[in-house]
Amino acid sequence: MKRSILYLAVIILCFSCNQTLEKEFKKPITDSISIFEIYLKDSVAVNHFSNFLRNTLELPVEWEPFDIFGNDVVYDAAFHLGNTTLELLSVNPPLDNINEAAKYNRILFHSKNIDSLSIAISSAGIEHQPPYNFNIVSNNSELIIGKQINLDSISKLSNINMAFWQYLNAGYNFSERTIKGETKEVLKTKLDAAMKSNPMGILGLKEVHLSVNQLAIYDWRKLLGTDTANKWVLSEGPVISYTLTTENIGVDWITLSVQNLDKAKEFLSKKNFLSTEKNRVAINPSIIYGLQIYIEE
Protein backbone atom coordinates (compact mmCIF):
# COMPACT_ATOMS: atom_id res chain seq x y z
CA MET A 1 0.00 0.00 0.00
CA LYS A 2 2.80 2.40 0.91
CA ARG A 3 4.54 1.60 -2.37
CA SER A 4 1.35 2.35 -4.32
CA ILE A 5 0.94 5.68 -2.57
CA LEU A 6 4.61 6.54 -3.19
CA TYR A 7 4.31 5.55 -6.86
CA LEU A 8 1.19 7.69 -7.25
CA ALA A 9 2.95 10.65 -5.62
CA VAL A 10 5.87 10.34 -8.04
CA ILE A 11 3.49 10.29 -11.03
CA ILE A 12 1.69 13.39 -9.76
CA LEU A 13 5.00 15.14 -9.14
CA CYS A 14 6.28 14.32 -12.64
CA PHE A 15 3.03 15.49 -14.22
CA SER A 16 3.29 18.71 -12.25
CA CYS A 17 6.89 19.18 -13.43
CA ASN A 18 5.87 18.67 -17.04
CA GLN A 19 3.06 21.18 -16.68
CA THR A 20 5.50 23.71 -15.21
CA LEU A 21 7.96 23.18 -18.03
CA GLU A 22 5.23 23.65 -20.60
CA LYS A 23 4.34 26.96 -18.98
CA GLU A 24 7.93 28.10 -18.65
CA PHE A 25 9.04 27.32 -22.19
CA LYS A 26 6.28 29.07 -24.06
CA LYS A 27 6.71 29.99 -27.70
CA PRO A 28 6.34 33.58 -28.94
CA ILE A 29 2.85 34.67 -29.90
CA THR A 30 4.29 36.14 -33.11
CA ASP A 31 6.86 34.97 -35.66
CA SER A 32 8.23 38.31 -36.87
CA ILE A 33 8.16 42.10 -36.87
CA SER A 34 6.02 43.49 -39.68
CA ILE A 35 7.05 47.13 -39.27
CA PHE A 36 9.90 48.70 -37.30
CA GLU A 37 9.44 52.43 -36.88
CA ILE A 38 11.87 55.31 -36.43
CA TYR A 39 10.50 58.65 -35.21
CA LEU A 40 12.31 61.73 -36.54
CA LYS A 41 12.14 65.31 -35.35
CA ASP A 42 10.57 66.81 -38.50
CA SER A 43 9.73 66.28 -42.17
CA VAL A 44 13.16 67.57 -43.23
CA ALA A 45 14.77 64.76 -41.23
CA VAL A 46 12.39 62.20 -42.78
CA ASN A 47 13.42 63.39 -46.25
CA HIS A 48 17.12 63.35 -45.33
CA PHE A 49 16.99 59.86 -43.81
CA SER A 50 14.92 58.63 -46.77
CA ASN A 51 17.59 59.95 -49.15
CA PHE A 52 20.24 57.99 -47.22
CA LEU A 53 18.26 54.74 -47.34
CA ARG A 54 17.20 55.16 -50.97
CA ASN A 55 20.25 56.72 -52.62
CA THR A 56 23.15 55.47 -50.49
CA LEU A 57 22.10 52.10 -49.10
CA GLU A 58 19.78 51.56 -52.09
CA LEU A 59 17.08 49.82 -50.09
CA PRO A 60 13.85 49.18 -52.00
CA VAL A 61 11.33 51.98 -51.44
CA GLU A 62 7.97 50.74 -50.20
CA TRP A 63 6.55 54.26 -50.28
CA GLU A 64 8.11 57.69 -50.60
CA PRO A 65 7.44 60.29 -47.87
CA PHE A 66 3.84 61.49 -47.94
CA ASP A 67 1.09 62.92 -45.74
CA ILE A 68 -0.27 59.53 -44.70
CA PHE A 69 -3.48 60.75 -43.03
CA GLY A 70 -4.11 63.68 -45.35
CA ASN A 71 -4.21 66.24 -42.51
CA ASP A 72 -0.58 67.48 -42.40
CA VAL A 73 0.07 65.66 -39.12
CA VAL A 74 2.07 62.50 -39.93
CA TYR A 75 4.73 62.51 -42.66
CA ASP A 76 5.64 58.92 -43.43
CA ALA A 77 8.02 56.85 -45.59
CA ALA A 78 8.89 53.15 -45.70
CA PHE A 79 11.72 50.94 -46.98
CA HIS A 80 12.11 47.19 -47.37
CA LEU A 81 14.67 45.71 -44.99
CA GLY A 82 14.50 42.04 -45.97
CA ASN A 83 12.56 40.56 -43.08
CA THR A 84 10.68 43.72 -42.09
CA THR A 85 9.57 47.18 -43.21
CA LEU A 86 11.60 50.10 -41.88
CA GLU A 87 9.22 53.03 -41.45
CA LEU A 88 10.24 56.66 -40.92
CA LEU A 89 7.85 59.31 -39.67
CA SER A 90 7.57 62.74 -38.17
CA VAL A 91 4.61 64.31 -36.39
CA ASN A 92 3.38 67.89 -36.60
CA PRO A 93 3.56 69.31 -34.00
CA PRO A 94 6.43 67.14 -32.66
CA LEU A 95 5.67 64.75 -29.80
CA ASP A 96 6.27 66.35 -26.38
CA ASN A 97 7.64 63.17 -24.81
CA ILE A 98 10.47 62.68 -27.33
CA ASN A 99 13.42 65.05 -27.07
CA GLU A 100 15.85 63.18 -29.32
CA ALA A 101 16.34 64.00 -32.99
CA ALA A 102 15.58 60.34 -33.73
CA LYS A 103 14.16 57.47 -31.70
CA TYR A 104 13.31 53.82 -32.26
CA ASN A 105 9.66 54.44 -31.58
CA ARG A 106 7.41 51.51 -32.49
CA ILE A 107 7.44 47.75 -33.06
CA LEU A 108 4.49 46.30 -34.94
CA PHE A 109 4.53 42.52 -34.59
CA HIS A 110 3.09 40.39 -37.37
CA SER A 111 -0.37 38.88 -37.07
CA LYS A 112 -2.17 36.67 -39.59
CA ASN A 113 -5.53 37.33 -37.96
CA ILE A 114 -5.95 40.20 -35.52
CA ASP A 115 -9.32 39.07 -34.21
CA SER A 116 -8.18 35.60 -33.16
CA LEU A 117 -4.89 37.05 -31.90
CA SER A 118 -6.82 39.37 -29.61
CA ILE A 119 -8.16 36.31 -27.79
CA ALA A 120 -4.68 34.75 -27.57
CA ILE A 121 -3.01 37.78 -26.05
CA SER A 122 -5.88 38.21 -23.58
CA SER A 123 -5.37 34.58 -22.53
CA ALA A 124 -1.66 35.31 -22.05
CA GLY A 125 -2.53 38.10 -19.62
CA ILE A 126 -1.36 40.93 -21.88
CA GLU A 127 -3.29 44.18 -21.52
CA HIS A 128 -4.32 45.60 -24.89
CA GLN A 129 -6.74 47.86 -26.71
CA PRO A 130 -9.49 46.43 -28.95
CA PRO A 131 -8.59 45.74 -32.60
CA TYR A 132 -9.24 48.64 -34.95
CA ASN A 133 -9.04 49.39 -38.66
CA PHE A 134 -6.00 51.40 -39.73
CA ASN A 135 -6.99 54.00 -42.30
CA ILE A 136 -4.79 56.19 -44.49
CA VAL A 137 -5.63 58.79 -47.12
CA SER A 138 -4.52 57.43 -50.48
CA ASN A 139 -5.19 59.15 -53.79
CA ASN A 140 -7.45 61.62 -51.94
CA SER A 141 -9.65 58.84 -50.54
CA GLU A 142 -9.74 57.09 -47.16
CA LEU A 143 -8.50 53.53 -47.37
CA ILE A 144 -8.24 50.70 -44.81
CA ILE A 145 -4.82 49.08 -45.27
CA GLY A 146 -4.64 46.98 -42.13
CA LYS A 147 -5.82 46.13 -38.63
CA GLN A 148 -3.97 46.91 -35.42
CA ILE A 149 -4.00 46.14 -31.70
CA ASN A 150 -2.08 48.51 -29.42
CA LEU A 151 -0.35 47.13 -26.33
CA ASP A 152 -0.56 50.19 -24.09
CA SER A 153 0.62 48.68 -20.81
CA ILE A 154 3.80 47.00 -22.07
CA SER A 155 4.46 50.04 -24.30
CA LYS A 156 4.49 52.33 -21.28
CA LEU A 157 6.68 49.96 -19.27
CA SER A 158 9.15 49.55 -22.16
CA ASN A 159 9.33 53.16 -23.40
CA ILE A 160 8.49 52.04 -26.93
CA ASN A 161 5.12 51.80 -28.65
CA MET A 162 4.15 48.21 -29.33
CA ALA A 163 1.34 46.73 -31.35
CA PHE A 164 0.23 43.82 -33.51
CA TRP A 165 -0.36 44.47 -37.19
CA GLN A 166 -2.26 42.65 -39.91
CA TYR A 167 -2.04 43.88 -43.49
CA LEU A 168 -5.23 43.79 -45.54
CA ASN A 169 -4.93 43.36 -49.30
CA ALA A 170 -5.29 47.11 -49.90
CA GLY A 171 -2.06 47.57 -47.93
CA TYR A 172 -0.07 45.77 -50.63
CA ASN A 173 -1.04 47.95 -53.58
CA PHE A 174 -2.33 51.39 -52.51
CA SER A 175 -1.42 54.13 -54.99
CA GLU A 176 1.48 55.64 -52.98
CA ARG A 177 3.32 52.31 -52.89
CA THR A 178 6.38 52.39 -55.12
CA ILE A 179 6.39 48.59 -55.45
CA LYS A 180 2.96 46.94 -55.45
CA GLY A 181 1.53 43.43 -55.26
CA GLU A 182 -1.93 41.93 -55.26
CA THR A 183 -0.98 39.66 -52.34
CA LYS A 184 1.62 39.62 -49.59
CA GLU A 185 3.54 36.84 -51.36
CA VAL A 186 3.67 38.68 -54.70
CA LEU A 187 4.75 41.92 -53.03
CA LYS A 188 7.48 40.24 -50.97
CA THR A 189 8.87 38.48 -54.04
CA LYS A 190 9.20 41.84 -55.81
CA LEU A 191 10.73 43.56 -52.78
CA ASP A 192 13.23 40.75 -52.15
CA ALA A 193 14.29 40.82 -55.80
CA ALA A 194 14.90 44.57 -55.58
CA MET A 195 16.79 44.10 -52.30
CA LYS A 196 19.45 41.85 -53.86
CA SER A 197 21.19 44.70 -55.65
CA ASN A 198 21.89 46.87 -52.58
CA PRO A 199 25.65 47.65 -52.62
CA MET A 200 26.28 47.02 -48.92
CA GLY A 201 24.89 43.49 -49.10
CA ILE A 202 22.23 44.10 -46.44
CA LEU A 203 20.12 41.01 -45.76
CA GLY A 204 17.77 42.21 -43.04
CA LEU A 205 17.19 43.26 -39.47
CA LYS A 206 19.26 40.88 -37.35
CA GLU A 207 18.76 42.12 -33.78
CA VAL A 208 16.74 44.63 -31.79
CA HIS A 209 18.24 45.38 -28.38
CA LEU A 210 16.18 46.67 -25.45
CA SER A 211 17.38 48.45 -22.32
CA VAL A 212 14.46 48.07 -19.93
CA ASN A 213 13.63 47.22 -16.33
CA GLN A 214 12.61 43.88 -14.85
CA LEU A 215 8.94 44.82 -14.68
CA ALA A 216 8.87 45.32 -18.45
CA ILE A 217 10.59 41.98 -19.04
CA TYR A 218 7.81 40.17 -17.14
CA ASP A 219 5.37 41.43 -19.78
CA TRP A 220 7.75 40.70 -22.65
CA ARG A 221 7.84 37.08 -21.47
CA LYS A 222 4.05 36.93 -21.68
CA LEU A 223 4.39 38.10 -25.26
CA LEU A 224 7.44 36.20 -26.49
CA GLY A 225 7.71 33.31 -24.05
CA THR A 226 10.88 32.11 -22.37
CA ASP A 227 14.10 33.98 -23.15
CA THR A 228 17.50 32.30 -23.32
CA ALA A 229 20.58 34.33 -22.32
CA ASN A 230 18.42 37.49 -22.40
CA LYS A 231 17.27 36.80 -25.97
CA TRP A 232 14.18 35.78 -27.90
CA VAL A 233 14.55 34.42 -31.43
CA LEU A 234 11.56 35.00 -33.69
CA SER A 235 11.27 32.29 -36.35
CA GLU A 236 11.27 34.81 -39.22
CA GLY A 237 13.68 37.14 -37.41
CA PRO A 238 14.97 39.22 -35.81
CA VAL A 239 16.51 38.35 -32.45
CA ILE A 240 15.18 40.53 -29.64
CA SER A 241 17.68 40.90 -26.81
CA TYR A 242 17.75 42.98 -23.66
CA THR A 243 19.84 44.46 -20.88
CA LEU A 244 18.22 45.13 -17.53
CA THR A 245 18.47 48.77 -16.48
CA THR A 246 16.62 51.25 -14.31
CA GLU A 247 16.83 53.89 -17.06
CA ASN A 248 14.21 52.20 -19.26
CA ILE A 249 15.62 53.51 -22.53
CA GLY A 250 13.46 51.31 -24.75
CA VAL A 251 15.16 50.12 -27.94
CA ASP A 252 18.81 51.06 -27.48
CA TRP A 253 20.31 49.79 -30.74
CA ILE A 254 19.72 47.53 -33.71
CA THR A 255 21.93 45.31 -35.87
CA LEU A 256 21.69 44.77 -39.61
CA SER A 257 22.94 41.51 -41.13
CA VAL A 258 25.06 41.64 -44.27
CA GLN A 259 26.38 39.04 -46.71
CA ASN A 260 30.03 39.96 -46.17
CA LEU A 261 31.27 42.18 -43.35
CA ASP A 262 34.51 43.18 -45.06
CA LYS A 263 32.66 44.35 -48.18
CA ALA A 264 30.14 46.24 -46.03
CA LYS A 265 33.00 47.96 -44.17
CA GLU A 266 34.68 48.86 -47.45
CA PHE A 267 31.43 50.34 -48.79
CA LEU A 268 30.83 52.43 -45.67
CA SER A 269 34.45 53.54 -45.54
CA LYS A 270 34.38 54.83 -49.14
CA LYS A 271 31.27 56.86 -48.29
CA ASN A 272 32.88 58.12 -45.03
CA PHE A 273 30.01 56.52 -43.11
CA LEU A 274 32.04 53.85 -41.28
CA SER A 275 32.26 54.00 -37.50
CA THR A 276 33.43 51.73 -34.70
CA GLU A 277 31.20 51.83 -31.65
CA LYS A 278 32.03 49.69 -28.61
CA ASN A 279 34.46 47.69 -30.78
CA ARG A 280 31.70 46.91 -33.27
CA VAL A 281 31.25 47.96 -36.89
CA ALA A 282 28.55 50.60 -37.17
CA ILE A 283 27.07 53.25 -39.41
CA ASN A 284 28.36 56.63 -38.27
CA PRO A 285 25.67 57.88 -35.82
CA SER A 286 26.15 61.48 -36.98
CA ILE A 287 24.70 60.50 -40.38
CA ILE A 288 21.58 58.93 -38.86
CA TYR A 289 20.63 61.43 -36.15
CA GLY A 290 22.50 59.70 -33.33
CA LEU A 291 20.95 56.25 -33.76
CA GLN A 292 23.09 53.16 -33.09
CA ILE A 293 23.02 50.76 -36.05
CA TYR A 294 25.59 47.95 -35.93
CA ILE A 295 26.60 45.76 -38.87
CA GLU A 296 27.28 42.01 -38.64
CA GLU A 297 27.32 38.95 -40.87
C-alpha positions, 0 to 999 in steps of 0.5 A: 500500500505504501509503495502504491501511494509513493508511486502515485505521488511520483506520477503526480510530481512528474506530471506537475513538473511537465506542466510547469515546463510547458508553462515556462518554455512558451513559444512567442505569440508572433513569428516576426516584426512586420514594421519597425518604426523610427520617429524623426524630429521633423519632415526635413529629417524624414526626407534626409533619412529617406535619401540615405536609405534610398540613394546610399544604401539603395534599399527598395522603397515601399513608399516615398514620404507622404502625408499619410493621413491627409491632414498634415500631421504624420509625414511617413516613408517606408523601406524594405529591410528584408525581413521587415519594413523600416518606417520613418515618420515625423509628427506635426507638432512634434511629440512632447515626450520625445526630445531626441532627434531620432528614436526607435519608436514603435514595433508592430509585430506580425499577425495573420488574424488580428481578431483571433490574436486578440483572444490569444493575447488576452489569454496570455494576460497581456493588456491591450486595446481592442482591434481597430481598422487602420486608415490612411488617405490614399489618392485623396480617398480614405482607405483601410490598409490593415488592422492593429492592436495597441499594447498600451501597458507594455508600451508604457513599461518599455518606453516604446510603442508596441502593437500587432499588425495585420495587413489587408490586401489594400495595404499591398497595392495602394497608390502611394506604394512604389512597389505593389503586389496583389498579395503579400507573397507577390509583393514580398517576391518583388521587394526581395528581388529589388533588395538583392542589388543593394551595394552594402549586401544588407540582408535584413534586421538581425537584432533589436536590443532593449534596455528596460527594467525587470517589470517590463521583461515580465510582460515581454515574457508573456508576449514572447515566451521564455528567453535564453541568455536574455534573448528571444529568437523570432522564427522569421527574425529578428533576435530581440535581446535585452539588458536590464536597467533602471533607465528604461531607454526602450530600444537602445540599438539595432543590428543589420545583417550583411552578406560579407562584413569586409565588403560592407566595411569597405562600402561604408568607408568609401562613403565616409560613413564607417564607424566603430562603436564599442568595438563593433562595426557601425554606421556613423551615428552622426549620419543617422541622427544619433541612432546606433546601427551595428553591422554584422554577418 
